[in-house]
Structures are given as C-alpha cells and as structure tokens.
Amino acid sequence: MVMPRFVRPKEGDSESSPNLYVANCGPAVGLQFDTIVSAFSSFGEVKGVYAADENGARVIVSFLEPASAHSAFIALNGRPCPHLGGRSLHIRHSILQPPSSRGMASVPVSLNASDLNIPGLYLFHDFISAVEEEQLLQAVDTGSWISLSKRRVQHYGYKFCYDTRNVDTKQHLGALPSFVSFILERISLSPDIPEKLDLDQLTVNEYPPGVGLSPHIDTHSAFEGLIFSLSLAGPCIMEFRRYTAGSWAPKTASISDTEVENPNSCSEVSRKAIYLPPRSMLLLSGEARCAWHHYIPHHKLYVQVLNVYGCIAKA
C-alpha cells in the first residue's frame, strides 16, 4: 500500500489550498478530532480533520474555502492556540499527492468523496473508533488465513473463488463473525447510506508492505450493487480510473471481474484519487461500483493495511 504524502504547494499557490498540515496536534498529544474541528471552525467551515500519517501528532485540517485555511495559518502558525490548551501549532499549507511512479503523472488527491464527482462513491471518516479498530485487529488475528501470491485473506459467509472470480452460493460458510456485528448495525442505521441491506459475504484482506491493488472492477455477476470497504491499521491512497473503452452496465449479470493488465498503456483514461484514512468506510455503488476501476499503486513508500470488504452475494 502506498503511504500518503502531504507536500507544499508550488510557490505562489499556498493561498489556493484549503488544506493545512498541522503538527503538534492530534490524538497522540491528547487532542481529539472533534476538538480540533471546533478550534479551527472559528476561521471558516471545516470539511474535516484527518490523520496526516501514523504518528498521531500531525493532522490535515481541510477547510471548505482556501481563504479560511490561510486565515487560520496566519493566526495560529507558531503560536499558542487557546482553544487547544495553549498548545503551540506548527502549520503549513499543504496538498495531498501520491508518490510519482515512473512514467506516470501524479494525480491530485482529494480528502472527500464529493470532490471526485463520481456518482455512487461515498467515504465515511471515523466510521469506527480507535478502540474498536484495535478490537477488530485482535479478532481478525485469531482467524484462519488463506495465503495468496501477495497477500492473505479470510472469507466469511461465502468463499470467493479467485480462479473463477465468483462465489459459490451453494457453499455457505456460516453466519458472519460476531466481531463485525456492530459494523453491520451501524451500516443499517446510518442515514447517509442510500440503501438498507443485509450483507452476507465478507472478505478480510491483509496487504503487506509494498503490495498494492491492480486496477479492476469487482465482479458484477457475483455481488449485488453495493460494496463496503473498511480500512484498518494504516492509510492509503486509492485511485479511480475510467477507460474510454469501458462502458457502464450495472444490470448485466454476466460481466466478469474486469482487470486492466497494463493500465499505464491506456492513454484515454479519466483518473481521480482519494485519501483513505484508517477507520474510514468506503462505499462503492452505482457508477462508482460498475464503471470505474479502483486501484492502489505499488510504490516504494510502504504501509501495511488491513481491509474488511463486505457485500451481498448474488443467488
């Protein structure tokens, strides 16, 4: 998995960025995200506060307007913040980029799904707490792993067959594990999730350092329309690609999993990217689910990530 990079804007572009990189600020120094939001909201509407890395003492504060970010920078950089216990903050304007790959141009990275303008794509920050994340990681560690070529997986509900890229609904593995019960309940009760449904298939993916995800669209014929993906243990950047040759056919049951073997050879492609922090829930539905390939590049900057992947198997 690729480790997110927060970089300075080009000279003269600082005031055009709505994002601030704030050091000496975060859960590791006793400041929760809602407290940080409250402190920075006096400068304008805050879209969100996100972990800048795994350190826990550096965050990204994302404003709706660049002018608000610049006002906060002028007022707080290098000065004690009375709303954060008098803690001195070290701030710079920032933009989020993935590391460049050889022969590839960097894609600007968004912090919110709405910025990508991909219908059916949703990202819910802090869907679970840090305590719940740790409990999930401990529960998963006790499970039985299946080793693939580059990662390990666990299957619940129904087993996904990688040879056929499908599930066998005649071979039910049993109920989903109890350690995800609170997640399923939270999904069912969330007013922000467009459809109410009962997930019956779960895959846990462990991506070791350096391992990414090839561009693909999950099998239409195997799963119903919505797919949920919960990120644990570390952040990553996910890229979405829509190829000119592709077409969106959400109701076609015979379409198999689509994977591009050499994605960088395709010149006519729309590319967008989003930052997935730990404990965030990504929802793929509609066009985002059926028309856009999702992709996590292989890079030399590494972080280990665990992904809990829930969906509905088609009968």
N, C-alpha and C positions, 0 to 999 in steps of 0.2 A: 504494500500500500504506500502511496505517495504521502509524504509529510507536507502539510500546508506551509507556504511561505508568505510572510507578510513583508512587503517591500515598500520603500519610499516611492512616492510618485516622482515623475520626471520634474526637473527644475522648472518652476513656474506653474506646476499643476497641483500643488499642495491644496490650494483652496477649492479645488474642484472635486476633492474626495470627501464623501460623507463619513468615512471611517477613520477612527483614531486607534492607534496601538498604545495601550496604557499599561505601563509597568508599575510594579509595587501595588498591584490591585488584583483581587481575585480570592477564591475560596481558601487558597493556601495561606493567605495573610488575614483570614477571618472576615472577608467581605463577600457576602453572597450576591448573586447576580441581580436580585430584585432591589437590593440596597444600592448597587451601582447604578441601575437604571434610574432610581429615584434621584440620586445625586446629579446625574448628568441631564435629567429631564428639564432642569431649570434653564437650559440653553436651547431647547427645542425638542421636537418629538424624537424619541429614541426608538428605532426599529427593533433593536435587540442588542444584547451583550453576549459575547461568545468567547470561549477559551481560545487564546491565541496559540497555545501549544499545550503540552502535557505538564508543564511546570506548575500550573495552578496559581501563579502570581502575576500573570500577564493576560490581558483580555483585549478583545476588539470591541469598541463601542461604535455601533452603527447608527447614525442619525438619518432621518428622512431627507434633510437638506444639508448640503455641504457648508452653507453659511453657519449652521448651528454647530457643526463639528469645529469650524475654525474659531468660533467664539469660545467654545469650551477649551480649545487648545491655548488660546491667548490668556484665558482666566486661570487655568489650573496647571499648566506645564511648569514643573519645578517648584510648585507652591503647595503649602498645606491645604487640604480640602476639608472645610469644617463639617461637611455632611458625611465624611468618611473617617471620622475620628481624628481629624487633623493630620492624616497620613499624606506625605508628600508624593505626588504622582510624577512620573516621567512619561511624557506623551510625545508622539509624533504622528503626523498624518500618514495614512497607510492605504495601500491597495493590496488585494489578495491575488496571488498568482501561483499556478503550479510551476515546478521546475521545468525548464525547457528541455525537450527531447531533441535529439539530433534530427535535423531535417524538418522539424515541426515548429510552427509559430505558437507562442503561448496564447492561451485563451483567457480573457478576463474572467475572474471567478466571482460569483455572487454569493451573498450570505443568506439570501431569502429566495424561496422558490418563485415568488411572484415576479422577481426581477428577470427571470428567464423567459417569461411569457410562453411557457409550454403548457397548453391545456391539459389538465388532469394530473399535474405534478404538484405535490404538497410536501412541505417539510415542517415538522413539529419539533421545535427546540425543547430540550429538557423534558422529553416525554416521560422519562423516569428520573428518579433522584440518584445521587452518587451512592447512597446506601443501597438502594435497590439494584443498581448496576453491580456493585460488589457481590451482593447475594446471588444475582444471576450468574456471574462468572464462576462463583464457587459451585453452584448447582450444575452448571454445564461441565465443569471439570470432572464431575463424578460420572458423567455419561460415557457411553461406548462410542468410540470414534471409528470412522471408516477413512482409510488413507487413500487419497487420490494422488495424482502425479505431483501436484504442487501445493496441495492444502489438505486439511482434514475436515470431515463433515459428520454431522449427526442428522438422522431423519426421524421424524415423528409423524404419526397419523398415517401417511403413505410414503413409501420409499420412492425417491426419484431415480430413474434408471438413466444413467448418463450415456449409455450406448444408444438407446432409442430416443433420448431426450423427452421422456414421457413418464407418467406414473401409471402404476397398475392398481386401479381402484378395486380390483378383486382381492388384493392382498393388503388388508387393513392391519396396521401395526399396533393399533390400540388408540386410546384417547391421548390427547396432547398432554405433555407433562404438567404437573401441578405448579412448577415454578414459573410458568408463563400465565397462570390464571389471572393474575392482577393486570397483566398487559391486555389480555383479551377483554376483560371487563372495562378497562379504560378506553379501548378502541370502541366498544359498543356504546359507551356513554358519551363519547366525545361529540359535541355539537358541530365540530369542524370537519368531521369525516362524512363525505357525501352519501355513503350507503351504509346501511346496517346489515351485517352478515356474520355468519359463524365460520371462522377459519377452521380448517380441518387438516391442513398439511403444514409442517414446519421443518425448515432446514437450518441447521446451525453451521456456518462456515467459519473456519479459522484460517485467516490469511497471515502466514508468517512474514517476517521482514523481507521486503523485496518482491513479493508476489502481488500482481495486480489482477485485473479482470479484462478479458478481451471484449471488444465491442460486440454486443449481442442484444437480441430481443427475446425475452423468455417465451417459451413455447405457448402459442395461443391454444393449441388443442389440448394441453394438459391442465391448464389452470383457468379459472374464471377471471373476470375483468380486473379485480384489484389485487395488488401485491404490496405487502408491507415489509419494510426493511429497517431493523433497529440496529444502530451502530453501538458497539461496546468497546471499551478498553483504549481506544485511540481515535483520532480524527483522520479523515481522508478527504480527497477531492474527487468528485465523480463528474465525468464529462458525458454530455448527451450529444449524439450525432444523428442527423437526419440526412440520408443519402438521396440524391436526386432520383436514383434508380428505384428506390424503395416506394412502397405505397402503404397506406393505412387501411387495413381490412379487419377491423375488430371483431366482426361477426363470422369470419371464416374459420371453421373449426379444424381444417386440415393443414393449416400453416404450421410448419415445424420451427423449432428454435433457429433463428437467423443469426449467423455469426459471420463477420467480415474477416477473412483470413489476413488480408493485407490492407488495413484501414487507411494507412497513410498514402496509398496509391490512388485513392479516390479524390479527385480534385473538386468535384461539385458536391459539397457537403456543408451543412449548417452545423456549427459547433458551439455549444454552450457548456458552462461548468458551474458547479455549486460546491460549497464547502459543507461537509457533513461532520459536525462536531460529535464527540461522544455523547451517548444518551439521546440522540435525536432519532426521530422516526420519519422515514421517507415513505411516501405513498405514491405508487405508480398506478394511474388509472387512465382510461380513455386514450387520447392521442399519445400521452407520455408513455403509456404502457405498450401500445401497439405500433407506434410509428417511429419512435426514437430509440436508437441503440444506446444503451448505457455502458460505461467504460471507465475503468480505473487503470491509468497507465502504470507500467513498470518503470520505476525510477531508482536512482542511486541514493535517494534520501528515503529512509525507511521508518515505518512504524507498524507494529503488529496490531491488527484489528480483528475483532470478533463480530460477526454479523448474524443476527437472528432474522430469518426470512420466512414470513408467513403468507399463506394464500389458501385458495379453495380449489381442491382437485375436482376436475370435471368427471362426472359419472360416465 
